[in-house]
């Protein structure tokens, strides 16, 4: 695909060190999200988009979901110095990302092996599905990790993972 036909726009998030970059093209067609905290994680996954974004000085985290990428930066880096380069990397990585996604389709979790019963997991996911749209709009998401006794263990990812407001969201 010609990168001139693709549009990528940046949106601020409540997290000052995260920007959400929305693509006119689907980047990752699955409901699962991808989160890379280091260049090594991106290299291990062979994800060229994430690897290329980490090559930009000051980038600390990459979160990919459907048609957007949320990028975190070091506090001293100014968005105006890196946002155009980030947009360009996303535009030129669309074809590579589509091929990568075909080769790395997520495996559905086998609920029979989970310590959480299907009914409990389903009820938790139903509640999370009510708040996910707001989190996705802000460049993040929430993942169910485990149920210990009656406490659901959750993980905030993307812009939400390091957002100063995340604690309030969790409450």
Backbone as a printed PyTorch tensor [residue, N CA C, xyz], in Angstrom:
tensor([[[  0.8450,  -1.1800,   0.0000],
         [  0.0000,   0.0000,   0.0000],
         [  0.8850,   1.2360,   0.0000]],

        [[  0.4530,   2.2290,  -0.7220],
         [  1.1840,   3.4810,  -0.8080],
         [  0.9940,   4.2720,   0.4830]],

        [[  2.0960,   4.6130,   1.1460],
         [  2.0030,   5.3270,   2.4300],
         [  1.3950,   6.7240,   2.2830]],

        [[  1.3520,   7.2520,   1.0580],
         [  0.7230,   8.5560,   0.8510],
         [ -0.7960,   8.4610,   0.9840]],

        [[ -1.3500,   7.2570,   0.7710],
         [ -2.8010,   7.0580,   0.8700],
         [ -3.2510,   6.8480,   2.3130]],

        [[ -2.3240,   6.6330,   3.1980],
         [ -2.6360,   6.3360,   4.5930],
         [ -2.5460,   7.6330,   5.4020]],

        [[ -3.5440,   7.8340,   6.2470],
         [ -3.4610,   8.9910,   7.1320],
         [ -3.2620,   8.5000,   8.5660]],

        [[ -2.4620,   9.2190,   9.2930],
         [ -2.2130,   8.9430,  10.7010],
         [ -2.3160,  10.2730,  11.4230]],

        [[ -3.1680,  10.3080,  12.4350],
         [ -3.3070,  11.5380,  13.2040],
         [ -3.0030,  11.2470,  14.6700]],

        [[ -2.4510,  12.2350,  15.3170],
         [ -2.0900,  12.1000,  16.7270],
         [ -3.1790,  12.6940,  17.5970]],

        [[ -3.4160,  12.0290,  18.7350],
         [ -4.3720,  12.5270,  19.7250],
         [ -3.7060,  12.5130,  21.0850]],

        [[ -3.9260,  13.5740,  21.8330],
         [ -3.4270,  13.5910,  23.2020],
         [ -4.2310,  12.6080,  24.0430]],

        [[ -3.6120,  12.0960,  25.0780],
         [ -4.2660,  11.2200,  26.0420],
         [ -4.1830,  11.9070,  27.4070]],

        [[ -4.9050,  11.4150,  28.4040],
         [ -4.7610,  12.0000,  29.7400],
         [ -3.3500,  11.8320,  30.3170]],

        [[ -2.5950,  10.9090,  29.7570],
         [ -1.2220,  10.6750,  30.1860],
         [ -0.3010,  11.6000,  29.3790]],

        [[  0.3650,  12.5580,  30.0000],
         [  1.1810,  13.5170,  29.2470],
         [  2.3690,  12.8920,  28.5100]],

        [[  2.7730,  11.6930,  28.9050],
         [  3.9000,  11.0410,  28.2370],
         [  3.4520,   9.9950,  27.2230]],

        [[  2.1630,   9.9810,  26.8770],
         [  1.6210,   9.0550,  25.8780],
         [  0.8550,   9.8330,  24.8220]],

        [[  1.0650,   9.4580,  23.5650],
         [  0.2680,   9.9880,  22.4690],
         [ -0.3370,   8.8090,  21.7260]],

        [[ -1.5740,   8.9690,  21.2960],
         [ -2.2880,   7.9420,  20.5340],
         [ -2.2420,   8.3450,  19.0670]],

        [[ -1.7590,   7.4400,  18.2170],
         [ -1.6600,   7.6820,  16.7870],
         [ -2.6720,   6.7870,  16.0890]],

        [[ -3.6740,   7.4050,  15.4700],
         [ -4.7670,   6.6700,  14.8440],
         [ -4.5290,   6.6020,  13.3400]],

        [[ -4.5660,   5.3760,  12.8260],
         [ -4.3160,   5.1270,  11.4140],
         [ -5.6320,   4.9400,  10.6570]],

        [[ -5.6510,   5.3570,   9.4030],
         [ -6.8190,   5.1150,   8.5540],
         [ -6.8870,   3.6480,   8.1330]],

        [[ -5.8260,   2.9060,   8.3690],
         [ -5.7610,   1.4820,   8.0400],
         [ -5.6780,   0.6520,   9.3100]],

        [[ -6.2240,  -0.5450,   9.2700],
         [ -6.1150,  -1.4630,  10.3980],
         [ -4.6710,  -1.9070,  10.5370]],

        [[ -4.1700,  -1.8680,  11.7510],
         [ -2.8070,  -2.3000,  12.0390],
         [ -2.7880,  -3.7330,  12.5540]],

        [[ -3.7350,  -4.0460,  13.4140],
         [ -3.7890,  -5.3610,  14.0530],
         [ -5.2630,  -5.7550,  14.1520]],

        [[ -5.7050,  -6.6980,  13.3270],
         [ -7.1430,  -6.9480,  13.1770],
         [ -7.8010,  -7.7830,  14.2790]],

        [[ -7.1060,  -8.0700,  15.3330],
         [ -7.6520,  -8.9330,  16.3790],
         [ -8.0370,  -8.1030,  17.5970]],

        [[ -8.8920,  -8.6600,  18.4550],
         [ -9.3440,  -7.9160,  19.6300],
         [ -8.2700,  -7.8350,  20.7090]],

        [[ -7.3080,  -8.7430,  20.6810],
         [ -6.1990,  -8.7120,  21.6330],
         [ -5.2910,  -7.5230,  21.2980]],

        [[ -4.6990,  -6.9380,  22.3070],
         [ -3.7720,  -5.8320,  22.0840],
         [ -2.3430,  -6.3300,  22.2170]],

        [[ -1.4130,  -5.5320,  21.7290],
         [  0.0100,  -5.8440,  21.8100],
         [  0.6850,  -4.7490,  22.6230]],

        [[  1.4790,  -5.1320,  23.5890],
         [  2.1640,  -4.1620,  24.4280],
         [  3.6340,  -4.5510,  24.5370]],

        [[  4.4990,  -3.6110,  24.2050],
         [  5.9400,  -3.8360,  24.2730],
         [  6.5440,  -2.7910,  25.2060]],

        [[  7.1940,  -3.2660,  26.2490],
         [  7.7970,  -2.3690,  27.2240],
         [  9.2640,  -2.0760,  26.9220]],

        [[  9.8600,  -2.8980,  26.0430],
         [ 11.2730,  -2.7220,  25.7040],
         [ 11.5230,  -3.0710,  24.2410]],

        [[ 12.6310,  -2.5900,  23.7340],
         [ 13.0660,  -2.9550,  22.3860],
         [ 13.2790,  -4.4690,  22.2980]],

        [[ 13.8010,  -5.0600,  23.3560],
         [ 14.0540,  -6.4980,  23.3540],
         [ 12.7570,  -7.2860,  23.1700]],

        [[ 11.6730,  -6.8500,  23.8330],
         [ 10.3730,  -7.5180,  23.6640],
         [  9.9040,  -7.4050,  22.2130]],

        [[ 10.0590,  -6.2410,  21.6130],
         [  9.6540,  -6.0460,  20.2180],
         [ 10.4980,  -6.9100,  19.2870]],

        [[ 11.8100,  -6.9870,  19.5500],
         [ 12.6880,  -7.8380,  18.7500],
         [ 12.3200,  -9.3020,  18.8910]],

        [[ 12.0480,  -9.7560,  20.1210],
         [ 11.6720, -11.1510,  20.3570],
         [ 10.4060, -11.4980,  19.5870]],

        [[  9.4680, -10.5620,  19.5180],
         [  8.2170, -10.7890,  18.7900],
         [  8.3840, -10.5920,  17.2810]],

        [[  9.5430, -10.0900,  16.8640],
         [  9.8180,  -9.7770,  15.4510],
         [  8.8050,  -8.7860,  14.8820]],

        [[  8.3440,  -7.8680,  15.7120],
         [  7.3810,  -6.8660,  15.2840],
         [  8.1420,  -5.6360,  14.7940]],

        [[  8.1940,  -5.4760,  13.4600],
         [  8.9750,  -4.3910,  12.8660],
         [  8.4320,  -3.0110,  13.2140]],

        [[  7.1050,  -2.8860,  13.3230],
         [  6.5330,  -1.5930,  13.6900],
         [  7.0260,  -1.1680,  15.0680]],

        [[  6.8910,  -2.0520,  16.0300],
         [  7.3270,  -1.7200,  17.3930],
         [  8.8360,  -1.4820,  17.4400]],

        [[  9.5890,  -2.3240,  16.7580],
         [ 11.0500,  -2.1810,  16.7350],
         [ 11.4490,  -0.8280,  16.1390]],

        [[ 10.7940,  -0.4390,  15.0560],
         [ 11.1030,   0.8460,  14.4150],
         [ 10.7350,   2.0260,  15.3060]],

        [[  9.6500,   1.8890,  16.0610],
         [  9.2700,   2.9750,  16.9680],
         [ 10.2640,   3.1030,  18.1150]],

        [[ 10.7470,   1.9760,  18.6320],
         [ 11.7520,   2.0340,  19.7000],
         [ 13.0740,   2.6270,  19.2040]],

        [[ 13.3000,   2.6050,  17.8920],
         [ 14.5300,   3.1840,  17.3420],
         [ 14.5200,   4.7110,  17.4300]],

        [[ 13.3500,   5.2950,  17.6570],
         [ 13.2420,   6.7440,  17.8180],
         [ 13.6820,   7.0790,  19.2390]],

        [[ 14.6280,   7.9970,  19.3450],
         [ 15.1940,   8.3210,  20.6480],
         [ 14.1200,   8.8070,  21.6250]],

        [[ 14.1160,   8.2120,  22.8140],
         [ 13.2040,   8.6320,  23.8690],
         [ 11.9140,   7.8350,  23.9670]],

        [[ 11.6720,   6.9080,  23.0310],
         [ 10.4440,   6.1020,  23.0740],
         [ 10.6450,   4.9850,  24.0940]],

        [[  9.6640,   4.8350,  24.9990],
         [  9.8120,   3.8830,  26.1030],
         [  8.8030,   2.7400,  26.0910]],

        [[  7.7200,   2.8980,  25.3490],
         [  6.7030,   1.8470,  25.3340],
         [  5.8780,   1.9760,  24.0660]],

        [[  5.4350,   0.8110,  23.5330],
         [  4.6060,   0.7950,  22.3330],
         [  3.4160,  -0.1220,  22.5980]],

        [[  2.2200,   0.3870,  22.3240],
         [  0.9740,  -0.3500,  22.5090],
         [  0.2170,  -0.3030,  21.1920]],

        [[ -0.1520,  -1.4860,  20.6660],
         [ -0.8160,  -1.5640,  19.3660],
         [ -2.1740,  -2.2400,  19.5480]],

        [[ -3.1960,  -1.6080,  18.9730],
         [ -4.5300,  -2.1850,  19.0480],
         [ -5.3230,  -1.7250,  17.8360]],

        [[ -5.8640,  -2.6480,  17.0980],
         [ -6.7030,  -2.4200,  15.9360],
         [ -6.1380,  -1.3640,  14.9940]],

        [[ -6.6060,  -0.1140,  15.0860],
         [ -6.1470,   0.9090,  14.1430],
         [ -5.3660,   2.0350,  14.8170]],

        [[ -4.8070,   1.7470,  15.9860],
         [ -4.0260,   2.8050,  16.6350],
         [ -2.8020,   2.2380,  17.3410]],

        [[ -1.8490,   3.1410,  17.5380],
         [ -0.6370,   2.8480,  18.2900],
         [ -0.5120,   3.9340,  19.3510]],

        [[ -0.3180,   3.5280,  20.5880],
         [ -0.0330,   4.4860,  21.6400],
         [  1.4500,   4.3620,  21.9570]],

        [[  2.1180,   5.4870,  21.9600],
         [  3.5570,   5.5250,  22.1840],
         [  3.8250,   6.3390,  23.4460]],

        [[  4.6740,   5.7990,  24.3160],
         [  5.1220,   6.5210,  25.5020],
         [  6.5350,   7.0190,  25.2540]],

        [[  6.8410,   8.1530,  25.8540],
         [  8.1680,   8.7520,  25.6980],
         [  8.7450,   9.0810,  27.0670]],

        [[ 10.0480,   9.3010,  27.0760],
         [ 10.6990,   9.7890,  28.2890],
         [ 10.2070,  11.2100,  28.5530]],

        [[ 10.1840,  11.5770,  29.8050],
         [  9.6200,  12.8650,  30.1990],
         [ 10.3170,  14.0560,  29.5370]],

        [[ 11.6280,  13.9810,  29.3390],
         [ 12.3700,  15.1190,  28.7860],
         [ 12.1820,  15.2940,  27.2730]],

        [[ 11.6160,  14.3160,  26.6020],
         [ 11.4110,  14.3920,  25.1510],
         [ 10.1530,  15.2100,  24.8690]],

        [[ 10.2470,  16.0910,  23.8800],
         [  9.1060,  16.9160,  23.4930],
         [  8.3860,  16.2430,  22.3250]],

        [[  7.0580,  16.1370,  22.4140],
         [  6.2860,  15.4840,  21.3520],
         [  6.5130,  16.1390,  19.9970]],

        [[  6.6760,  17.4470,  19.9670],
         [  6.8540,  18.1300,  18.6730],
         [  8.1360,  17.6760,  17.9750]],

        [[  9.0960,  17.1490,  18.7320],
         [ 10.3540,  16.6920,  18.1440],
         [ 10.2710,  15.2810,  17.5610]],

        [[  9.2690,  14.5110,  17.9610],
         [  9.2240,  13.0980,  17.5260],
         [  7.9280,  12.6900,  16.8450]],

        [[  6.8630,  13.4690,  16.9530],
         [  5.5740,  12.9820,  16.4660],
         [  5.5260,  12.7690,  14.9530]],

        [[  6.1920,  13.5910,  14.1700],
         [  6.1860,  13.3970,  12.7130],
         [  6.9360,  12.1220,  12.3240]],

        [[  8.0280,  11.8490,  13.0080],
         [  8.7790,  10.6170,  12.7460],
         [  7.9400,   9.3900,  13.1150]],

        [[  7.2140,   9.4620,  14.2130],
         [  6.3460,   8.3590,  14.6330],
         [  5.2660,   8.1210,  13.5790]],

        [[  4.6300,   9.1870,  13.1020],
         [  3.6090,   9.0500,  12.0600],
         [  4.1830,   8.3800,  10.8140]],

        [[  5.3730,   8.7990,  10.4190],
         [  6.0110,   8.2390,   9.2290],
         [  6.3020,   6.7470,   9.4170]],

        [[  6.8060,   6.3680,  10.5760],
         [  7.0780,   4.9470,  10.8500],
         [  5.7880,   4.1350,  10.7550]],

        [[  4.7080,   4.6400,  11.3060],
         [  3.4270,   3.9160,  11.2580],
         [  2.9710,   3.7710,   9.8090]],

        [[  3.0020,   4.8590,   9.0470],
         [  2.5680,   4.8130,   7.6460],
         [  3.3750,   3.7950,   6.8290]],

        [[  4.6660,   3.7950,   7.0200],
         [  5.5160,   2.9260,   6.2040],
         [  5.5780,   1.4920,   6.7200]],

        [[  4.9570,   1.2280,   7.8760],
         [  4.9820,  -0.1160,   8.4600],
         [  3.6710,  -0.8770,   8.3000]],

        [[  2.6860,  -0.2840,   7.6470],
         [  1.3610,  -0.9150,   7.5380],
         [  1.4560,  -2.2890,   6.8870]],

        [[  2.1190,  -2.3950,   5.7400],
         [  2.1940,  -3.6820,   5.0370],
         [  2.9330,  -4.7260,   5.8650]],

        [[  4.0510,  -4.3310,   6.4700],
         [  4.7920,  -5.2610,   7.3310],
         [  3.9220,  -5.7180,   8.4960]],

        [[  3.1520,  -4.7980,   9.0620],
         [  2.3160,  -5.1250,  10.2120],
         [  1.2040,  -6.0940,   9.8240]],

        [[  0.6170,  -5.9180,   8.6490],
         [ -0.4330,  -6.8350,   8.1840],
         [  0.1300,  -8.2370,   8.0020]],

        [[  1.3070,  -8.3440,   7.4070],
         [  1.9390,  -9.6620,   7.2410],
         [  2.2840, -10.2680,   8.5940]],

        [[  2.8200,  -9.4470,   9.4840],
         [  3.1670,  -9.9320,  10.8190],
         [  1.9300, -10.4460,  11.5370]],

        [[  0.8230,  -9.7110,  11.4400],
         [ -0.4200, -10.1060,  12.1140],
         [ -0.9380, -11.4430,  11.5900]],

        [[ -0.8240, -11.6760,  10.2800],
         [ -1.2470, -12.9650,   9.7120],
         [ -0.4340, -14.1090,  10.2980]],

        [[  0.8470, -13.8810,  10.4710],
         [  1.7430, -14.9200,  10.9920],
         [  1.6810, -15.0600,  12.5100]],

        [[  1.0880, -14.1020,  13.1920],
         [  1.0790, -14.0950,  14.6620],
         [ -0.3300, -13.9340,  15.2170]],

        [[ -1.2480, -14.6640,  14.6260],
         [ -2.6370, -14.6170,  15.0950],
         [ -2.6790, -15.0970,  16.5440]],

        [[ -3.3690, -14.3630,  17.4210],
         [ -3.3950, -14.7680,  18.8320],
         [ -4.1350, -16.0870,  19.0260]],

        [[ -3.6370, -16.8590,  19.9550],
         [ -4.2580, -18.1280,  20.2990],
         [ -5.3160, -17.8480,  21.3520]],

        [[ -6.5150, -18.3720,  21.1280],
         [ -7.5750, -18.1930,  22.1160],
         [ -7.1990, -18.9400,  23.3860]],

        [[ -7.4240, -18.3140,  24.5180],
         [ -7.1130, -18.9340,  25.8040],
         [ -7.9990, -20.1510,  26.0200]],

        [[ -7.4280, -21.2160,  26.5240],
         [ -8.1800, -22.4190,  26.8560],
         [ -8.7200, -22.2450,  28.2630]],

        [[-10.0130, -21.9180,  28.3520],
         [-10.6070, -21.6350,  29.6490],
         [-10.6500, -22.8560,  30.5520]],

        [[-10.5570, -24.0650,  29.9660],
         [-10.5940, -25.2700,  30.7980],
         [ -9.3290, -25.4000,  31.6330]],

        [[ -8.2290, -24.7770,  31.1920],
         [ -6.9730, -24.8430,  31.9400],
         [ -6.8150, -23.6610,  32.8900]],

        [[ -7.7140, -22.7030,  32.8120],
         [ -7.6220, -21.5110,  33.6480],
         [ -8.0890, -21.8250,  35.0580]],

        [[ -7.5000, -21.1160,  36.0240],
         [ -7.9310, -21.2730,  37.4090],
         [ -9.2490, -20.5470,  37.6560]],

        [[ -9.6830, -19.7440,  36.6780],
         [-10.9200, -18.9870,  36.8030],
         [-11.9860, -19.6790,  35.9620]],

        [[-13.1290, -19.9930,  36.5840],
         [-14.1960, -20.6680,  35.8610],
         [-14.7150, -19.7870,  34.7360]],

        [[-15.2340, -20.4220,  33.6990],
         [-15.7550, -19.6910,  32.5440],
         [-16.8260, -18.6910,  32.9270]],

        [[-17.7020, -19.0410,  33.8790],
         [-18.7690, -18.1370,  34.3060],
         [-18.2260, -16.9020,  34.9940]],

        [[-17.2770, -17.0860,  35.8920],
         [-16.6750, -15.9510,  36.5950],
         [-15.9020, -15.0740,  35.6130]],

        [[-15.1420, -15.6960,  34.7380],
         [-14.3770, -14.9450,  33.7310],
         [-15.3320, -14.1390,  32.8510]],

        [[-16.4120, -14.7640,  32.4440],
         [-17.3860, -14.0970,  31.5810],
         [-18.0130, -12.8850,  32.2750]],

        [[-18.3570, -13.0230,  33.5430],
         [-18.9480, -11.9030,  34.2850],
         [-17.9480, -10.7580,  34.4390]],

        [[-16.7020, -11.0900,  34.7090],
         [-15.6650, -10.0530,  34.8440],
         [-15.4580,  -9.3470,  33.5120]],

        [[-15.3550, -10.1130,  32.4310],
         [-15.1530,  -9.5190,  31.1020],
         [-16.3410,  -8.6460,  30.7080]],

        [[-17.5570,  -9.0270,  31.1060],
         [-18.7460,  -8.2250,  30.8130],
         [-18.6410,  -6.8540,  31.4770]],

        [[-18.1970,  -6.8310,  32.7240],
         [-18.0190,  -5.5550,  33.4270],
         [-16.9090,  -4.7410,  32.7590]],

        [[-15.7990,  -5.3910,  32.4370],
         [-14.6870,  -4.6790,  31.8050],
         [-15.0840,  -4.1290,  30.4390]],

        [[-15.9280,  -4.8640,  29.7140],
         [-16.3660,  -4.3980,  28.3940],
         [-17.1440,  -3.0890,  28.4730]],

        [[-17.7160,  -2.7950,  29.6340],
         [-18.4490,  -1.5370,  29.7970],
         [-17.5170,  -0.3450,  29.9260]],

        [[-16.3240,  -0.5580,  30.4740],
         [-15.3910,   0.5630,  30.6400],
         [-14.3160,   0.6060,  29.5620]],

        [[-14.1440,  -0.4910,  28.8190],
         [-13.0990,  -0.5250,  27.7850],
         [-13.2090,   0.6020,  26.7670]],

        [[-14.4110,   0.9280,  26.2510],
         [-14.4600,   1.9900,  25.2320],
         [-13.8270,   3.3070,  25.6930]],

        [[-14.0220,   3.6720,  26.9330],
         [-13.4190,   4.9150,  27.4370],
         [-11.9070,   4.7900,  27.4990]],

        [[-11.4110,   3.6380,  27.9020],
         [ -9.9620,   3.4330,  27.9870],
         [ -9.3300,   3.3930,  26.5970]],

        [[ -9.9840,   2.7030,  25.6630],
         [ -9.4790,   2.6360,  24.2860],
         [ -9.4690,   4.0350,  23.6730]],

        [[-10.4870,   4.8230,  23.9590],
         [-10.5390,   6.2000,  23.4460],
         [ -9.3450,   7.0180,  23.9380]],

        [[ -8.8390,   6.6680,  25.1160],
         [ -7.6840,   7.3710,  25.6780],
         [ -6.3540,   6.6960,  25.3280]],

        [[ -6.3780,   5.7030,  24.4310],
         [ -5.1430,   5.0740,  23.9830],
         [ -4.6720,   3.9300,  24.8380]],

        [[ -5.5570,   3.3360,  25.6090],
         [ -5.1680,   2.2210,  26.4760],
         [ -6.2180,   1.1310,  26.4940]],

        [[ -6.1150,   0.2800,  27.4840],
         [ -7.0580,  -0.8190,  27.6490],
         [ -6.8650,  -1.3970,  29.0390]],

        [[ -7.7080,  -2.3580,  29.3760],
         [ -7.6040,  -3.0710,  30.6430],
         [ -7.6790,  -4.5570,  30.3360]],

        [[ -6.8280,  -5.3260,  30.9970],
         [ -6.7940,  -6.7720,  30.7890],
         [ -7.0820,  -7.4870,  32.0970]],

        [[ -7.8690,  -8.5380,  32.0000],
         [ -8.1150,  -9.4000,  33.1480],
         [ -6.9250, -10.3440,  33.2710]],

        [[ -6.3260, -10.4260,  34.4630],
         [ -5.1500, -11.2560,  34.6880],
         [ -5.5170, -12.5330,  35.4410]],

        [[ -6.2130, -12.3840,  36.5810],
         [ -6.5090, -13.5440,  37.4140],
         [ -7.5740, -13.1700,  38.4370]],

        [[ -8.1320, -14.1840,  39.0550],
         [ -9.0750, -13.9990,  40.1490],
         [ -8.5100, -14.7450,  41.3460]],

        [[ -8.2070, -14.0040,  42.4090],
         [ -7.6580, -14.6030,  43.6200],
         [ -8.6500, -14.3350,  44.7300]],

        [[ -9.1610, -15.4140,  45.2990],
         [-10.2840, -15.3410,  46.2340],
         [-11.4100, -14.5900,  45.5110]],

        [[-11.7700, -13.4390,  45.9790],
         [-12.8090, -12.6710,  45.2930],
         [-12.2660, -11.3700,  44.7120]],

        [[-10.9410, -11.2830,  44.5670],
         [-10.2990, -10.0930,  44.0240],
         [ -9.8720, -10.3390,  42.5850]],

        [[-10.4180,  -9.5200,  41.6760],
         [-10.0050,  -9.5960,  40.2780],
         [ -8.6950,  -8.8520,  40.1190]],

        [[ -7.7060,  -9.4960,  39.5140],
         [ -6.4090,  -8.8650,  39.2280],
         [ -6.4600,  -8.3660,  37.7920]],

        [[ -6.2530,  -7.0770,  37.6290],
         [ -6.3550,  -6.4340,  36.3300],
         [ -5.0540,  -5.7350,  35.9890]],

        [[ -4.8390,  -5.5050,  34.7070],
         [ -3.6410,  -4.7990,  34.2470],
         [ -4.0750,  -3.6850,  33.3070]],

        [[ -3.6540,  -2.4780,  33.6040],
         [ -3.8890,  -1.3420,  32.7150],
         [ -2.7460,  -1.3430,  31.6990]],

        [[ -3.0740,  -1.2020,  30.4100],
         [ -2.0580,  -1.2280,  29.3600],
         [ -2.2080,  -0.0060,  28.4610]],

        [[ -1.2020,   0.2080,  27.6220],
         [ -1.2040,   1.3710,  26.7470],
         [ -1.0100,   2.6360,  27.5620]],

        [[ -1.6410,   3.7140,  27.1380],
         [ -1.5090,   4.9870,  27.8430],
         [ -1.9930,   4.8750,  29.2820]],

        [[ -2.9300,   3.9650,  29.5210],
         [ -3.4970,   3.8190,  30.8650],
         [ -2.5120,   3.1790,  31.8440]],

        [[ -1.5560,   2.4110,  31.3350],
         [ -0.6260,   1.7030,  32.2040],
         [  0.2710,   2.6020,  33.0140]],

        [[  0.5840,   3.7660,  32.4910],
         [  1.4680,   4.6950,  33.2060],
         [  0.8110,   6.0390,  33.4590]],

        [[ -0.4900,   6.0790,  33.3160],
         [ -1.2200,   7.3480,  33.4670],
         [ -1.3780,   7.7050,  34.9520]],

        [[ -1.1850,   8.9670,  35.2660],
         [ -1.3930,   9.3940,  36.6470],
         [ -2.8360,   9.1680,  37.1240]],

        [[ -3.7820,   9.1110,  36.2030],
         [ -5.2020,   8.9070,  36.5650],
         [ -5.5870,   7.4300,  36.6910]],

        [[ -4.6660,   6.5130,  36.4170],
         [ -5.0060,   5.0890,  36.4050],
         [ -5.5420,   4.6000,  37.7360]],

        [[ -5.0160,   5.0950,  38.8240],
         [ -5.4880,   4.6550,  40.1370],
         [ -6.9550,   5.0000,  40.3360]],

        [[ -7.3610,   6.1870,  39.9000],
         [ -8.7670,   6.5790,  39.9950],
         [ -9.6340,   5.7170,  39.0860]],

        [[ -9.1260,   5.3920,  37.9050],
         [ -9.8750,   4.5240,  36.9890],
         [-10.1050,   3.1610,  37.6300]],

        [[ -9.0840,   2.6320,  38.2590],
         [ -9.2140,   1.3150,  38.8870],
         [-10.2020,   1.3420,  40.0410]],

        [[-10.2580,   2.4500,  40.7830],
         [-11.2080,   2.5280,  41.9070],
         [-12.6070,   2.5670,  41.3720]]])
